[in-house]
Amino acid sequence: MTNPLPDQARFDYVIVGGGTAGCILAEALSRSGRNKVLMCEAGGEARSPWIRIPAGFYKLLTNHRYNWGFWSAEEAATDNRRIAIPRGKGLGGSTLINGMIYVRGQPGDYDLWQDKGCAGWGWSDVLPHFKALENWTGPNPDGLRGSSGPLPINEVVEQNDIGRAFIAAAEQLGQPFNPDYNGASQEGVGWYQVNQKRGERWSAERAWLAPARGRDGLTVATDTRVTRILLNGRRATGVKLLQNGRELTIHAREVILAAGAIQSPQLLELSGIGDPARLRALGIETAHALPGVGENYIDHFCTRMSWRVSQPVTLNELTRGPNLVAQVLKYALARRGVLTYGTGLTHAFLRSREDVARPDVQYFFMHASYANAAERKLDRAPGMTLGVTQLRPQSRGSIHAQSPDIAQQPQIVPNFLDHEEDRRAMIDGMRLGRSLIEQPAMDGFRVSEIAPGTGCRTDADWLSFARANGQTIYHAIGTCKMGVDPMAVVDPSLRVHGMAGLRVIDASVMPEMVSGNTQAAVMMVAHKAASLLAAETP
């Protein structure tokens, strides 16, 4: 349990949330020694031995000590299923439990942010911040990668024959091999890049927070939940929080919400900042009308196609019985083997059809198949899976408080597959995925298609499969979007519109989805925000 905070304590900055963005901000804001910084994390320390083992995410994904365990509302478009929305809990946030895949996205993603009113967030503006994060160990022919940052990034260490066969299959289909999808071009096929070092997960807590923990000006309070932002008119003055059963008042020059795309809008609403009609229905007095709070929820929807494999080379059998004992020894002695895997072995960033200007579909190939994909429970017989996701979904959902009690999870309405373009991209993407696996290069491994099965042929068949089986891949963004339009929540400096002393700095500020996994973009947002704050500090 954390050391107790004194009531009425004063800080320069209070950071609400100890996840990816919070760890980066805590390190940056405490670096000069001039600031008193408090970071409040509702979860605990990152102590589980499974955290550092990459394959440990299989264990942690359903562990409520490290996962908030959110669920979506039931929606007709996804067959009235509740879909799991995992979010990391504890110091390091989702970097404790994610698949470690590192993807910057495409330059056009950030240029679109700028075009939508986010001045200073175009590709040329954000590239230096990506480079500053990275300790990239691979080749850098374009000079676009960073090699001296705190986050180690390398290709998956275990590169095997079935992964090589997938790459060859994509090349047979006319797709280019891409040695670095985070370089000059994302398009093509290759090996995934992950934030690992010597075969171990490298979380945001490990990369940024741990080296800063001894600083006099930094206080890290775990098991400490902020329940409300304190306001004096249009200025944030501090927070109310619960710690060890005590309610405390903490004062701050500036409050920074870094609680993530699900909980940052919830906390704003519980503090009286949001749509007045919605707040009134909850019995909350409106302190500041801001109708965009909780709107613009975007997430990546993913289907998982699977095939039976002819050879005993998949995780299904390598993680059982004597094989598992051998793999554990291999990891203990050399930090190699199946325990180094996350959620992706090889990638493909492709165009679902010829008239698409840039890649719009991402593939995750893994030599494993799942009896329960949401919980990552493996089949017993050899299998392989191809995850298919649309890179830039157009459907928009919402995340809103359901109760004045912060302990009640907000209502999460993804609205998956609402937009025709999303349905079209998923159907075409799955068809293309089947074509990839049916190439001759896969003949030595492919036995038969398990899901959706060869009977799936028409557009209606593919869409029905997506509605019945698709899941989120945990990339919630957009619910406190940055911009200058009437539904924007923060401005390009990430200040809450119409408020002083209050910012949001996390995935919720992204106005549009980035093309790929979102952890790298969240890190960039936090790094860039830290530089904005440093420039403002006298």
N, C-alpha and C positions, 0 to 999 in steps of 0.2 A: 504494500500500500504506500502511496506517495507521502512525502513529508507534508504536514498540514500547512496551508497558507493562512496568514493572519487576515482577519476580516478588515476591510477598508484599506487594504494594501494598494499601493500606487505603482504603476508601471508606465513606461513610454509606449510600449506596444503589448497588446494582448492578442495572441494568435489563437483562434478557436479551431482546434483540430490538429492532430499530430501526424497526419498522413503525409503523402508525397509532397504536396506544396508546403505544408506546415514545417516539415523538416528542413527544406531548403530555405525557407524564410527565417526560421529560428537561427540557423547558422549565419546567414547573411546579415541579419539585423543585429546580432550580438558580436559580430567580428571586430568592430571598431573599439568596443569597450565603453562607448559613450552612452549606450542605450540600456535601460532596464527592460528586459523582454520576458514575458510570461507566455509559455505555450501550454494550453489546456487540452488534454487528450482524454476522452471518455473511456477509452480502453486502457490496457495495461502495457507493461514492458514487453518487448519482443523476445520472450524467453524460450519458446518451444524449440527443441532440437530439430524439429521438422522444418523450421523456417530456412535454415541455411542449406538444407538439402533440396535441390531444385524440384525433384519429384515429390517432395513433401507437400506440394499444393494439393495432391490427391487427398491427403489427410486433413489439411486445413480448410479446404473449401466448404466443408460442412461443420466446422468447429466454431461454435458460437462465442468462444473466447476471442477468436481472431476474425470472425465474419459477422457482420450485423444481421445477416439472414433476412434481408428484405425480399418481398414478393410483389409481383405486379398484381393489378386488378384482373379479374376475369374479363376477357373481351371476345366477342363473337368472331372477330377476324383471326384469332388464334385458337379457335375451337373451345372457347370458354375455359382455357387452362390458366391456372396461376403459374407464372413463370418466375423462377428464382432470379433475384437480382443481387448477387453477392457484392459486398463492399467490405474492404479491409477494416479491421478494428484493432487499435493498438498503435504504438509508435512505429511509423513506416506505412501505415494504412494499407492500401491495396497492393503495394509492392511487397508485402509479406506473403500474399496468397495468389498473386497473379502468375501468368505463364512466362513472365520475364521477357517477352518479345519486344524488341526495341524498333519502332518505326517512326520516323519523323513525319511522314506524310508527303504530299506533293507541293511544290512551290505554288501552284495555282490555288491550293486551299487557303493559304495565308494572303495571297493577293486578293482573293474574294473577301476575306475579312476586311481588308483595307478598303475595298470597293464599297463595302456595306457600312462605311463610316468609322471603322476602327483605325484611325490614323496612327501610323507608327508600328503597325502589326503586319505589314507586307513581308514577303519572303526575304528581301534584302535586309529588313529590320530584325527578323527573328533568327536568321542563320547564324550570326555571331553568338547568340545565346545557346543554340544547339551545340555549336562547336565547343563552347566553354564548359558544357556539361560532360563532354565525352572523353573517355580514355580508350579510344578505338585502337585495337591491336592489328587490324588488317591493313591492306594496301590503301593508299590514298592518292590515286593518280590525278584526281580532279582538284585536290587541295580543299575539299569541302568538309572534311572530317576533323574533329578535334582529337588530340592525343595526350593532353595533359590535364583533363578534367577529373573530377572525383569519382565518376561513374565508369567502371570497367565494362567494356562492350566487346564481345567477340562472337564469331560464328559458333553454332552448336559444336561441342567438342567431339561428339560421337557421330561421325558421318559414315553411313553404312550403304550396303549395296541396294537396298530397297529404296533408299532416298535417291541414290544415283540413278536408279531406273526411272523414278518419277521425273527427275530433271531431263533425262533423255527422252521420255515420252512427250514432255512439253516441247522439246526441241523438234521432235518428229512432227509435231502439230504446227511447226513454224514459229514458235515463240523463242525469243533470244535468251541465252544464259546471261544472268546479271550478277556479277561478283559483288556488287554493293548497291542494294536498292535504296540506301540512304545517301547515295552519291548524286551524280548528275541526272540520273533517270531512275524512276522506280520500276518501270515496266520490265517484265521478264520473269525468269524462274531461277531459283538458287537456294542457298541454305539460309535459315533464319539467323538473325543476330539477337543476342540475349545479354542482359545485364548480369553477367557472372564473372567470377575470377577464380582460377584454380578449381573449377568444377563446383563452386558454391554460389548460391543466390547472393546478389548484392542489392539490398533494399535501400530505399531512401534514408532510412534510419542509420544504416551502416555507412553509407557514403557521406552523408551530410551531418546528421545529428550527433552521432557517437563522437566524432572528433571535437565537437563544440561543447560537450556536456560539462567540462570542467571550468567553463568561463564564469567569472563572478557575476556578470550582468545577465546571465540566462538562467531562468527557472523553468524546469519542465515538471508539470503537474499531471501525473497519470491518474486514472480512475476518478477523473474530475470532469463533470459534465456541465457545460454552460447551458443555462435554461432560458436566458433572455439577455438581449442587449439593452443597456440602460441609455436612455435618451433624455436630453434637455433641449426641447424644441427640435430643431433640425440638426443637432449635433449628438453623436454617440460619445458617451462619457465613461463607459465601462461595461461590465457584465455582472449578471447574477449567475452564480454557479453552485453546484452541489458537490461537496467533497466529504467523504467519510460520514455521510448523513447530516452534514452541516450546510446550511445555506449561507453563502458569503457574498459580500459586495466587493468587487474589485474595480478600481478606477484606472483609466488609461487615457493617454493622449490620443491614441488611435486604436481602434478595434479592427482586426482583420479576420474575416470569415474564411477559413480554409477547411470547412467541414465536408466539402464535396457536393456533387450535383444533386444528391438526394437530401442531405441535411442542411445545407446552407439556405435554400429557399424556405425550408420548414422553420428554421430559426428566425429568419427575417419576419415571416408571418406571425410567429408567436410573440415577436417584439412589436407588432403593430405596423409593420411595413409590408404593403401588398395591396391587393385589390380590395377596396372598402366593402363591397358587397360580400365577398368571401370571408373577410375578417369578421364582419357583423354576424354572419351565420355561425361563426365559432364563438361568439360572445367576446371578441377581442376588439378593443377600441382602436380605431385607426390613428396612428401617430404620423404616418406619411403615406400618401396614396401613391402606389407604384404598381400598375396593373400587370406588368410583365413578370413579376415574381412568380416562379414556379411554372411558367409557360415555356414553350420552345424546347421541351425535353426531346433529345435525339439519342438514339442508341443503335448499335450494330446488331442486326438480326442475322442469325446464322443457322443454316441447315447442315446436317452432317450425313453425308453419303458414306456407305461402308461396303466392303467387299471381304469375302473369305479369302485367305492367303494359303498357298500350297506348302510353304516352308515354315518350320518352327523358328522364325526369326523376329517375331513381334512381341510387343510388351505383354500381350495376353498370357504367353507362356513363360517369358523371361522373368516375370515377377511372381512366380509361384514355386513352391517346393524347393528342391535342391538348386534350381536355377536362380532363385532369389538369393539363397545363401551365397552363391558364387558372385552374384552381382553386388551384394553388400560388402563382401570382402574386397572386390575390385574397387569399389568406391572408397572404402576405408584406407586401402593401401595406395591408391593412385589417383583418387578423385576422378575416376572414369566410369564408364558403364551406363546402364539404363537410369540410374539415380540422378544423372546429370540432365535428363530431359525435362522440358517444360511442356507447353501445349502445342509446339510446332517443331517439325523437323526441317521440312523444305517448304518454300513459299512459291506462289505465283501471283503476280499482280498483272491482270490481263484486262483486255477490253471484251465485254460480253457480246458485242456486235461491231461490225465494221464502221458504223456511222458515229461511234462514240469517240470523242476527241482525245481522251486520255484514259488510262486504266480505271475501270469502275467496279471491278470485282477482285476480291482477295481470296486466296486459297490457303488452307492450312493442311498440309499432308502429314499424317502421323501413322506409324506402323503399330496401330492399336485400334481396337474397335470396342464399343461400349454397350454393355447391357443397360446402363442408365447414363446417358451422356451428361445430364445436368449434375450428377453426383460423381462422374468419372469412374463408375464401376465397370471394370473390364469384362469382356467376354472370356470364355474359357478356351475356345478354339482360336487358332491364329486368324488375325484380321487386320484390316487397314481402314483408315477413315480419311475422307476429304471434306474438311469444313469449307463452306461456301458462304461468303458474306458480301453484300453490296457495300462499296466503300463510302458512298456519300448519300445516305438515305434522305428522301424528301419528306417522309411522314413526320409529323410533329405530335408529341404527346404533352403530358403535364405531370407535375409532382407538387402536391399541396398538402398542407397540414389537415388532418382529419379531426383534431382535438386540440384544445389548449395544453394538453399534457404532452410534453416532449417525449415521454417514454412510449407513446403510441406511434407506430411507424406512419409516415405520411402515405397518402394514396398515390400510387404510382400507376399511371395510365400511359403505356408506351405508344398505343395507336399504331402498332407494327402493320406494315403492308397496306396502309391506308392510301398511299399515293400510287397511281398507275405506274409511274416510272420504277418504283421499288418492286412492284410485282413483276414487271417486265425484266428488270435486271436480275432478279433472283431466278426466274424461270430460265432465262438464257444462260445465266451463270452455272446453274446445275447441269444443263445440257452440255455445256462446254466441259464441265468437270467430268462427266461421264466419258466424253470423247478423249480426255486426257488419259484416263485409266484404261481405256480400250486400245491404246496405241501398242504396237508390237513390243516396245521396250518393257512393258509390264507383263508380258506373257509368262515370264518365268515365276511370277508371284501371284497373279490374279487367277482365282478359281471361278467365283461367281459373285454377282452383285447381291448384297443382303438388303440394303435400303437405299433408295425406295424399292428396288427390284425392277427387273426388265419389263414388267407390265406397265410401268410408268412411262407414258409416251406423249400424251397430249399436254397442252398448256394447262388444262384443267387438272390433269393428274399431278403435274409438278406443283401447281399452286396448292392443291389439296394436301400434298406431302408437306409443303412448307408450313401451312397453317396448323397441321396436326403435330409437327415435330420440331419446328424451329425454336431456338432459344436465343436469349441475349448472349453476347460475349463480353458483357460487363464493361461497356464503354459509355456510361451515362454522361452526357454533357448538356450544356445550353440553358439551364433553368434560371440562371441569373445573367442573361446574355449581355455581352458588351456591345455598345453601339450608341447611336444618337437618335434613333427613331423612338416613337412613343412607347414601344414595348421593351426597349432596352432597360436594363436594371443598373448597369455600371457604365461609366464613360471609358474612353481609351486609357485613362490612368487607373482604371479599376476602382474608382470612387463610386459609391452608390449615388445615383442621380438625386440631386436635391438635398443631400446629407453631407455633413462635415464629420471628419474623424471616423469614417466607416468605409471599408473596402471589402470586396470579395476577390479572393485570389485562389482559384481552383478550377476544376474542369467545368464548373457551371457557367463560367464567363465566356466560353467558346461560343461564338454566334452561329457557326456552321461546323459540321463534322469534318475532321481531318481524315485523310485517306489511309487508314490503318489503325493499329492499336494505339491507344491514346496516352499511355504513360509518358512517352517522350514529350508529347505536346504539353502535358500538365507540368512536367519539369521545366520546360522552356518558359511557360507562362510565369511560373514562380520565380525563375531566375531573372527574367526581364522585369517583373514587378519589383524585385529586390533592388534592381538598378534604378528604377524610377523613384523608389523610396529613398535610396541613398542620395540621389541628386537633390531631393527636397530637404534633406536634413542639414541644418546649419553646421 
